[in-house]
């Protein structure tokens, strides 16, 4: 049985631009120069020390060609 989680750590990040209007108050969504995408990500982690250790080991694992498939990203 897993130990009870007393704390949860949330890490939040964003990418893109939420600017909807230009300096004159006109809507610019869909116009040239406006950001087409906005992304928001959240990671809920109960043991950030373990995750930190795993991330520190990842570059060494990536040096091993046999590990590349395990760590490659692809659309699902």
PAMI-550193 format. One line per field, with one value per residue (C-alpha): residue in three letters; z, y, x. Coordinates in nm, 3 decimals, padded with zeros to 5 digits. Layout:
REM residues N
rest (ALA; ...)
up (Z; ...)
north (Y; ...)
east (X; ...)
This chain:
REM residues 76
rest (UNK; UNK; UNK; UNK; UNK; UNK; UNK; UNK; UNK; UNK; UNK; UNK; UNK; UNK; UNK; UNK; UNK; UNK; UNK; UNK; UNK; UNK; UNK; UNK; UNK; UNK; UNK; UNK; UNK; UNK; UNK; UNK; UNK; UNK; UNK; UNK; UNK; UNK; UNK; UNK; UNK; UNK; UNK; UNK; UNK; UNK; UNK; UNK; UNK; UNK; UNK; UNK; UNK; UNK; UNK; UNK; UNK; UNK; UNK; UNK; UNK; UNK; UNK; UNK; UNK; UNK; UNK; UNK; UNK; UNK; UNK; UNK; UNK; UNK; UNK; UNK)
up (00.000; -00.090; 00.185; 00.238; 00.043; 00.282; 00.035; -00.333; -00.538; -00.847; -01.119; -01.372; -01.701; -01.996; -02.349; -02.599; -02.568; -02.431; -02.601; -02.755; -02.835; -02.996; -02.847; -02.990; -02.837; -03.161; -03.141; -03.304; -03.262; -03.595; -03.738; -03.861; -03.573; -03.309; -03.134; -03.283; -02.979; -02.603; -02.397; -02.027; -01.848; -01.492; -01.326; -00.993; -00.821; -00.480; -00.463; -00.638; -00.510; -00.691; -01.010; -00.986; -00.952; -01.249; -01.464; -01.371; -01.491; -01.817; -02.024; -01.943; -02.046; -02.372; -02.459; -02.486; -02.830; -02.699; -02.462; -02.732; -02.820; -02.455; -02.420; -02.764; -02.792; -03.043; -03.104; -02.971)
north (00.000; 00.344; 00.596; 00.875; 01.190; 01.486; 01.755; 01.811; 02.036; 02.207; 02.342; 02.569; 02.704; 02.890; 02.967; 03.206; 03.543; 03.631; 03.970; 04.003; 04.375; 04.622; 04.962; 05.117; 04.853; 04.664; 04.287; 04.124; 03.756; 03.582; 03.882; 03.879; 03.935; 03.792; 03.471; 03.174; 02.953; 02.970; 02.669; 02.609; 02.314; 02.188; 01.909; 01.775; 01.611; 01.446; 01.386; 01.668; 01.540; 01.208; 01.388; 01.613; 01.310; 01.140; 01.452; 01.478; 01.120; 01.163; 01.329; 01.041; 00.795; 00.984; 00.931; 00.561; 00.506; 00.217; 00.460; 00.710; 00.537; 00.536; 00.911; 01.027; 01.244; 01.178; 01.284; 01.051)
east (00.000; 00.137; 00.205; -00.046; 00.036; 00.042; 00.144; 00.085; 00.308; 00.170; 00.394; 00.225; 00.359; 00.215; 00.322; 00.173; 00.007; -00.336; -00.350; -00.696; -00.696; -00.456; -00.362; -00.679; -00.907; -00.974; -00.991; -00.687; -00.770; -00.708; -00.523; -00.161; 00.078; -00.155; -00.058; -00.243; -00.199; -00.201; -00.098; -00.133; 00.020; 00.000; 00.197; 00.073; 00.369; 00.364; 00.742; 00.933; 01.267; 01.217; 01.113; 01.418; 01.644; 01.478; 01.519; 01.886; 01.937; 01.744; 02.022; 02.256; 01.986; 01.934; 02.300; 02.219; 02.064; 01.853; 01.676; 01.580; 01.256; 01.145; 01.195; 01.085; 00.775; 00.503; 00.147; -00.118)
